[in-house]
Amino acid sequence: MKLNIPHRIGGLLPILFHPLTMAIKGGLIALFATVTIAWTISLDSWSDETRRLSSLGAFYDAFGDGVPPGKGAGERRSVLLSPDLSLTLDTLVFAPDAAACRARLEEFRVDGQRLDADADGAEAIATLCGARRYALLRRGEAGPLISLMPLVSADGALTGAQVNVISAAPRPTLPGVLSERRVLVPALVAAALAMVLGGLLGRSMRGHVTRLSQRASVDGLTGALRREAFFLVSERAMRRCRRKGGHVALLAIDLDRLKTINDTRGHAGGDAALSIAASALRTALREGDLLGRLGGDEFAVLLPGVTPAAAEAIAERARLAVEEANGVADFGGVRLSVSVGLVHHDGVEALREMVDRADARLYEAKRLRNTVAS
C-alpha cells in the first residue's frame, strides 16, 4: 500500500504546534534539562568534596606525631574546605618555656592583626602557653575562626603550637558568581532553553495571531475582505501603484434581486446567493485584485496596475461569471446577476471618493440590472 507521507506529516503539524502540545513539549524539555543540570552539579560537588577530603587527610598526616624542637618552624599549609571556606595551618616552634611561647604567639598575625589585639586573643595565648591547653577565638561575626593547639615533645615539654585559621571567602559579587562554571553553565543552558522554547512558542503564537487577524479581516460568508480591511489594504495598494505610475480602477458591484431571494428562500438562500456570487467574481479577477464586501449585497473590487480597456474587460468578465453560476443552486426562479459600476482614478482623489463615484455608476447600472456602467 502506498503511503502519502507528506499528507500524513502535514496532518500532524497542527497537532505538533498546538499550544497544549507546545506546553507539554516545553515542560518535558525543561524537566529533562533541569534534572540533567542538577545531576551534573551534584556529581561535580561530590567530586570536589571527595578531592577536598583526600587533601585534608594529606594535610593533617604531617602533624600526627607532633613536632620535634627546631623542626617545621614557620611552616604553613593551606587547604580549601569548600568553595567559600579555607583552612590555613601554621606551625610555630619555640623554646620550651611559657615566655618564649607568649613572645612567639604575640608576634603572629592573622590578616595583618596580632593575636593579642583583643582580650580574647590574650586569654587564648595565656591558655595555650600557661596551661598548655587547646584555645579557640573568633574575630567578629564574619571574621576568621582561630584555634591554637599545643605541640609537645616526647618528654612532655611545650615546644610549639599549631595555629589553625578558618576564613570565609569575601562576599560574593555578581561578576564573580557569573564567572564560576557551576553557575555559568546552568545559566547558559537555561538561556538557550528559554530561547528555544520562546522561538517555538513564538512560531505557534504567530500562526494563531495570523489566523485571528484573517478572521477579523475576512468576511466569513463570502471570503471577501471586510469593509475596514478592504479600505486599509486598497489604500496601500493605490499608493504603491501610483508611485510606479500605474493606473487604478474600481468596481462597485451589487447583487441583483437579493431581497427577492431572501423573501422566497429565506436568509439561508440569500447567504448562499452571496457566497456563490463572491466565488464567481473571484474567478474573473486577476492575482493582486482586491475583492471586498462593503455591506449587505454590495461588493467592491480594486484593480491596481490595470489599463482602462483591461478594467472594462474585467468588469464584463465578472458580470458574466455570476450569470454563468446560475446552475449552482435553485433560487425559486430568481436568476443570479450583478450590476457593476466602473470608475478610473483621476490621479488625485482618495479611495473613498472613488467609491462614491463608483456607487453613482452602480446606481445607473441597477436601473437595467445585469449590466456594467462606466
Backbone torsions as a table, in degrees:
resi	resn	phi	psi	omega
1	MET	NA	130.1	-178.2
2	LYS	-84.1	129.3	-178.5
3	LEU	-100.5	137.6	176.0
4	ASN	-89.7	84.4	-173.4
5	ILE	-60.9	-50.0	-179.5
6	PRO	-56.0	-39.5	179.6
7	HIS	-64.1	-41.9	179.5
8	ARG	-63.8	-44.1	179.4
9	ILE	-63.8	-41.9	179.0
10	GLY	-60.3	-35.2	178.4
11	GLY	-69.5	-25.4	-179.6
12	LEU	-81.5	-23.6	-174.5
13	LEU	-57.5	-45.4	178.5
14	PRO	-59.8	-33.1	179.4
15	ILE	-72.6	-43.6	-177.6
16	LEU	-63.4	-31.7	-176.0
17	PHE	-109.0	16.9	173.5
18	HIS	-69.0	143.5	-178.5
19	PRO	-52.9	-39.8	179.7
20	LEU	-65.3	-42.5	177.6
21	THR	-63.8	-41.1	178.3
22	MET	-61.3	-41.7	-179.8
23	ALA	-63.7	-42.7	-179.9
24	ILE	-64.7	-45.8	179.4
25	LYS	-62.6	-43.1	178.6
26	GLY	-62.1	-41.3	178.8
27	GLY	-63.9	-42.3	179.4
28	LEU	-65.5	-41.9	178.6
29	ILE	-63.6	-44.4	179.6
30	ALA	-63.7	-40.5	179.0
31	LEU	-62.8	-46.7	179.6
32	PHE	-61.1	-44.9	-179.4
33	ALA	-64.3	-41.3	-179.2
34	THR	-64.3	-45.4	179.9
35	VAL	-63.1	-42.9	179.9
36	THR	-62.6	-44.0	-179.9
37	ILE	-65.2	-44.9	-179.7
38	ALA	-61.7	-41.6	179.5
39	TRP	-64.3	-42.7	179.8
40	THR	-64.0	-42.3	178.8
41	ILE	-64.3	-41.7	179.0
42	SER	-62.9	-42.6	178.0
43	LEU	-63.4	-43.0	178.7
44	ASP	-63.3	-41.5	-179.7
45	SER	-65.0	-42.7	179.0
46	TRP	-62.5	-43.2	179.3
47	SER	-63.7	-41.5	179.3
48	ASP	-63.7	-44.6	-178.7
49	GLU	-66.2	-37.0	177.5
50	THR	-62.9	-43.3	178.3
51	ARG	-64.8	-38.5	179.2
52	ARG	-66.8	-39.0	178.8
53	LEU	-62.0	-42.7	178.4
54	SER	-63.7	-42.1	179.5
55	SER	-65.6	-38.4	-179.4
56	LEU	-66.3	-37.5	176.8
57	GLY	-62.8	-45.3	178.1
58	ALA	-66.3	-31.2	180.0
59	PHE	-61.5	-42.8	-176.8
60	TYR	-87.3	-14.1	-177.7
61	ASP	-56.4	-36.1	-174.6
62	ALA	-71.7	-11.2	-174.2
63	PHE	-115.5	14.1	-175.3
64	GLY	-71.9	-26.4	-174.4
65	ASP	-109.3	17.5	-178.3
66	GLY	79.9	-179.8	-177.9
67	VAL	-124.9	117.2	177.5
68	PRO	-63.3	152.9	178.8
69	PRO	-55.6	133.7	177.6
70	GLY	82.6	-3.5	-179.1
71	LYS	-104.3	141.0	174.0
72	GLY	74.4	13.3	-179.0
73	ALA	-61.0	129.8	178.4
74	GLY	75.7	6.1	-177.9
75	GLU	-71.1	136.0	178.9
76	ARG	-130.7	134.7	175.1
77	ARG	-128.3	144.5	179.6
78	SER	-132.3	146.9	177.1
79	VAL	-148.0	145.2	178.4
80	LEU	-89.8	115.8	179.8
81	LEU	-78.8	-35.0	179.6
82	SER	-159.1	174.2	179.3
83	PRO	-56.5	-22.1	-175.4
84	ASP	-118.6	-0.8	-179.1
85	LEU	-127.1	137.1	177.1
86	SER	-130.9	149.5	179.3
87	LEU	-118.0	127.6	174.7
88	THR	-119.2	129.7	-178.9
89	LEU	-121.1	121.5	177.1
90	ASP	-110.0	135.8	175.9
91	THR	-102.7	117.0	-179.8
92	LEU	-108.7	131.0	179.5
93	VAL	-118.0	136.5	-179.3
94	PHE	-149.5	173.4	178.9
95	ALA	-65.2	149.3	-174.6
96	PRO	-75.4	61.9	172.4
97	ASP	-150.3	161.1	-173.4
98	ALA	-65.0	-38.1	-177.8
99	ALA	-64.0	-43.4	178.2
100	ALA	-64.1	-36.8	178.3
101	CYS	-61.9	-48.8	-178.4
102	ARG	-63.8	-43.0	-179.2
103	ALA	-60.8	-41.1	-177.9
104	ARG	-68.9	-42.0	-177.8
105	LEU	-73.0	-34.8	-179.3
106	GLU	-65.9	-29.6	179.3
107	GLU	-85.6	-8.1	-179.6
108	PHE	-76.2	140.1	-177.6
109	ARG	-123.7	141.2	174.0
110	VAL	-118.8	119.0	-176.0
111	ASP	53.6	38.4	177.1
112	GLY	80.5	3.7	-177.4
113	GLN	-115.0	135.6	179.2
114	ARG	-65.2	150.4	177.9
115	LEU	-63.7	-34.9	-177.3
116	ASP	-92.9	25.0	-177.8
117	ALA	-68.6	-20.0	177.9
118	ASP	-135.4	174.7	-177.1
119	ALA	-63.5	-37.2	180.0
120	ASP	-63.8	-40.2	179.2
121	GLY	-65.5	-43.3	179.2
122	ALA	-63.3	-39.3	179.5
123	GLU	-66.1	-39.5	178.9
124	ALA	-63.5	-41.3	178.5
125	ILE	-64.1	-41.6	179.3
126	ALA	-64.1	-38.8	179.2
127	THR	-62.6	-44.8	-177.5
128	LEU	-70.5	-51.3	-172.3
129	CYS	-77.3	-33.0	-177.9
130	GLY	-87.1	-51.3	-176.5
131	ALA	-95.4	-6.5	-178.2
132	ARG	54.7	43.6	178.4
133	ARG	-119.3	159.2	177.6
134	TYR	-62.0	140.8	179.4
135	ALA	-135.4	148.8	-177.8
136	LEU	-135.9	137.5	174.4
137	LEU	-143.6	156.0	-177.6
138	ARG	-127.3	129.4	-179.9
139	ARG	-95.7	87.0	177.4
140	GLY	76.5	173.2	-176.0
141	GLU	-65.3	-40.5	-178.7
142	ALA	-107.6	7.3	-178.2
143	GLY	-79.1	175.9	-177.7
144	PRO	-70.5	153.4	174.2
145	LEU	-98.4	120.4	-172.9
146	ILE	-115.9	127.4	175.4
147	SER	-121.7	140.1	179.7
148	LEU	-114.5	123.0	-177.1
149	MET	-119.7	123.7	-179.3
150	PRO	-71.7	144.4	174.4
151	LEU	-116.6	125.2	-176.6
152	VAL	-118.3	150.9	178.4
153	SER	-82.2	178.7	-177.8
154	ALA	-63.7	-28.0	-179.8
155	ASP	-92.1	9.8	174.7
156	GLY	89.6	7.2	-179.7
157	ALA	-84.1	142.5	177.5
158	LEU	-78.2	108.9	-175.1
159	THR	-114.8	-4.0	-178.7
160	GLY	-175.8	-178.7	179.5
161	ALA	-149.2	147.5	172.0
162	GLN	-105.2	125.4	178.1
163	VAL	-106.2	109.6	179.3
164	ASN	-98.9	126.0	-179.7
165	VAL	-123.3	115.2	175.9
166	ILE	-102.8	117.8	-175.1
167	SER	-117.8	144.0	174.9
168	ALA	-90.1	147.6	177.1
169	ALA	-67.1	159.1	176.9
170	PRO	-59.7	159.1	178.9
171	ARG	-55.0	130.7	-176.9
172	PRO	-61.8	145.4	173.0
173	THR	-114.6	156.7	-178.0
174	LEU	-59.8	-48.1	177.6
175	PRO	-59.3	-37.9	179.7
176	GLY	-66.1	-41.7	179.5
177	VAL	-64.5	-43.5	-178.3
178	LEU	-67.4	-21.7	179.7
179	SER	-80.8	-10.0	179.9
180	GLU	-80.9	135.9	-177.5
181	ARG	-62.1	-37.2	-177.2
182	ARG	-66.3	-21.1	177.5
183	VAL	-99.5	-41.9	-174.7
184	LEU	-65.1	-44.1	-177.9
185	VAL	-62.2	-51.4	176.8
186	PRO	-60.2	-35.8	-180.0
187	ALA	-64.8	-42.1	178.7
188	LEU	-67.3	-40.2	177.8
189	VAL	-63.0	-44.4	179.6
190	ALA	-63.3	-39.6	178.8
191	ALA	-64.9	-43.2	178.5
192	ALA	-63.6	-41.7	178.8
193	LEU	-62.8	-42.6	178.9
194	ALA	-62.9	-38.3	178.7
195	MET	-65.1	-42.9	179.7
196	VAL	-64.1	-49.4	-179.6
197	LEU	-63.3	-39.4	178.3
198	GLY	-63.6	-40.0	177.6
199	GLY	-64.5	-43.8	178.6
200	LEU	-64.4	-43.5	179.2
201	LEU	-65.4	-40.5	178.5
202	GLY	-63.3	-38.6	178.4
203	ARG	-64.5	-42.7	179.1
204	SER	-65.1	-45.7	-178.1
205	MET	-67.2	-33.8	179.6
206	ARG	-61.4	-40.5	177.4
207	GLY	-63.7	-41.8	179.6
208	HIS	-67.3	-40.5	179.1
209	VAL	-64.5	-39.9	178.6
210	THR	-62.1	-44.0	179.3
211	ARG	-64.7	-40.2	178.2
212	LEU	-63.9	-40.4	178.7
213	SER	-64.3	-39.5	178.6
214	GLN	-65.9	-40.4	178.5
215	ARG	-62.6	-36.1	-179.5
216	ALA	-75.2	-24.0	-174.9
217	SER	-98.8	-21.2	-172.9
218	VAL	-111.6	135.4	176.6
219	ASP	-70.0	124.5	-175.1
220	GLY	-66.2	-27.8	-177.2
221	LEU	-79.5	-45.9	-171.8
222	THR	-105.1	-15.9	-175.7
223	GLY	77.8	2.8	177.4
224	ALA	-84.7	161.7	176.7
225	LEU	-64.9	141.0	172.7
226	ARG	-67.1	165.3	-173.8
227	ARG	-54.4	-52.8	-176.9
228	GLU	-62.4	-43.2	-179.9
229	ALA	-65.8	-37.8	179.9
230	PHE	-61.5	-47.2	-179.9
231	PHE	-64.4	-41.5	-178.7
232	LEU	-63.0	-50.3	-177.3
233	VAL	-69.6	-38.2	-177.3
234	SER	-68.8	-38.1	177.9
235	GLU	-62.6	-39.2	176.9
236	ARG	-64.9	-43.8	-179.6
237	ALA	-63.4	-38.6	177.8
238	MET	-62.7	-44.0	-179.3
239	ARG	-62.7	-44.3	179.0
240	ARG	-61.2	-43.7	-177.0
241	CYS	-66.7	-41.7	-178.5
242	ARG	-67.7	-34.6	177.4
243	ARG	-62.5	-32.6	-179.9
244	LYS	-87.8	0.6	179.6
245	GLY	79.0	17.5	-179.1
246	GLY	-83.8	164.2	179.8
247	HIS	-95.3	146.8	-179.8
248	VAL	-126.7	135.9	175.4
249	ALA	-128.3	160.9	-177.9
250	LEU	-137.8	135.3	174.8
251	LEU	-109.0	130.4	169.1
252	ALA	-105.7	122.3	-171.1
253	ILE	-124.3	134.4	179.3
254	ASP	-128.6	133.6	178.6
255	LEU	-78.2	119.9	-177.4
256	ASP	-70.5	144.0	171.4
257	ARG	58.1	30.1	177.7
258	LEU	-64.5	-37.0	178.9
259	LYS	-61.1	-38.4	178.4
260	THR	-65.0	-41.9	178.3
261	ILE	-63.2	-41.6	178.0
262	ASN	-62.4	-38.6	-178.4
263	ASP	-70.3	-33.6	-176.2
264	THR	-93.9	-33.1	-176.3
265	ARG	-115.3	1.8	-179.7
266	GLY	79.0	175.4	-178.9
267	HIS	-66.8	-26.3	175.6
268	ALA	-63.0	-40.1	176.8
269	GLY	-66.5	-39.4	177.7
270	GLY	-64.0	-40.4	177.5
271	ASP	-63.1	-40.5	179.0
272	ALA	-63.9	-39.7	178.8
273	ALA	-63.1	-43.7	178.5
274	LEU	-62.6	-41.8	-178.8
275	SER	-66.5	-43.1	179.8
276	ILE	-65.4	-42.4	-179.6
277	ALA	-63.4	-42.7	-179.7
278	ALA	-63.6	-41.7	178.0
279	SER	-62.7	-40.8	179.0
280	ALA	-65.7	-41.5	179.4
281	LEU	-59.4	-41.7	-178.1
282	ARG	-62.0	-32.3	179.8
283	THR	-67.4	-21.1	-178.0
284	ALA	-92.2	-9.1	-173.8
285	LEU	-95.8	161.4	177.3
286	ARG	-89.4	165.2	172.0
287	GLU	-67.4	129.7	-177.6
288	GLY	101.7	-17.1	173.6
289	ASP	-72.6	146.2	-173.2
290	LEU	-113.6	119.8	179.6
291	LEU	-104.3	126.8	179.0
292	GLY	-131.1	150.0	173.4
293	ARG	-104.1	113.2	-175.6
294	LEU	-84.6	-13.2	178.0
295	GLY	145.4	140.9	177.6
296	GLY	57.3	-120.0	-178.1
297	ASP	-103.1	15.8	-175.3
298	GLU	-105.4	130.1	176.5
299	PHE	-118.8	163.3	173.4
300	ALA	-140.2	147.0	178.2
301	VAL	-132.4	124.1	174.2
302	LEU	-94.8	131.3	-179.6
303	LEU	-116.1	90.6	179.3
304	PRO	-82.5	146.6	176.0
305	GLY	64.3	41.9	-176.7
306	VAL	-122.9	146.0	174.5
307	THR	-81.8	158.2	177.8
308	PRO	-56.2	-39.5	-179.4
309	ALA	-67.9	-40.7	179.2
310	ALA	-66.3	-35.7	177.6
311	ALA	-63.3	-41.5	177.3
312	GLU	-61.0	-41.0	-178.1
313	ALA	-68.5	-39.1	179.2
314	ILE	-65.9	-41.4	179.5
315	ALA	-61.0	-44.2	179.9
316	GLU	-68.2	-38.7	178.7
317	ARG	-63.3	-38.1	178.1
318	ALA	-65.3	-42.8	178.9
319	ARG	-60.9	-46.2	-178.8
320	LEU	-65.4	-36.5	-178.6
321	ALA	-61.6	-40.2	178.6
322	VAL	-70.7	-40.3	-180.0
323	GLU	-62.8	-36.1	-178.5
324	GLU	-78.6	-7.0	-179.9
325	ALA	-89.9	10.0	-175.0
326	ASN	-67.8	-22.0	-179.9
327	GLY	-80.0	-3.2	-175.7
328	VAL	-71.9	-37.6	-177.8
329	ALA	-148.3	159.4	179.5
330	ASP	-98.8	121.7	179.1
331	PHE	-113.6	36.4	174.9
332	GLY	66.1	39.7	178.3
333	GLY	87.8	-7.6	178.3
334	VAL	-86.9	124.9	-179.5
335	ARG	-90.5	139.3	176.8
336	LEU	-73.2	136.6	173.3
337	SER	-161.6	162.3	178.0
338	VAL	-129.4	151.7	170.8
339	SER	-107.0	140.3	-171.9
340	VAL	-128.5	132.0	171.5
341	GLY	-112.4	129.0	-175.1
342	LEU	-118.1	130.6	174.1
343	VAL	-134.3	157.5	178.1
344	HIS	-114.5	145.5	-179.4
345	HIS	-66.8	134.2	-177.4
346	ASP	-88.8	3.1	176.5
347	GLY	100.2	-17.8	-176.8
348	VAL	-132.1	-25.3	-172.1
349	GLU	-71.7	156.7	176.8
350	ALA	-83.2	166.5	-177.8
351	LEU	-59.7	-42.4	-177.7
352	ARG	-65.3	-32.3	175.8
353	GLU	-68.1	-36.8	175.7
354	MET	-63.6	-41.2	179.4
355	VAL	-62.2	-40.8	179.0
356	ASP	-62.9	-42.2	179.1
357	ARG	-67.7	-38.2	178.5
358	ALA	-65.9	-35.9	177.0
359	ASP	-62.9	-36.7	178.4
360	ALA	-65.1	-41.1	176.8
361	ARG	-67.1	-37.1	179.4
362	LEU	-62.4	-38.1	179.4
363	TYR	-60.9	-38.3	177.6
364	GLU	-66.7	-41.8	-178.1
365	ALA	-66.8	-33.5	-175.2
366	LYS	-71.7	-19.1	176.8
367	ARG	-66.8	-29.0	178.3
368	LEU	-100.6	-27.0	-175.6
369	ARG	63.9	151.9	178.1
370	ASN	50.8	47.5	-179.3
371	THR	-148.2	167.6	178.1
372	VAL	-114.7	128.9	176.3
373	ALA	-116.0	131.5	-179.5
374	SER	-139.8	NA	NA
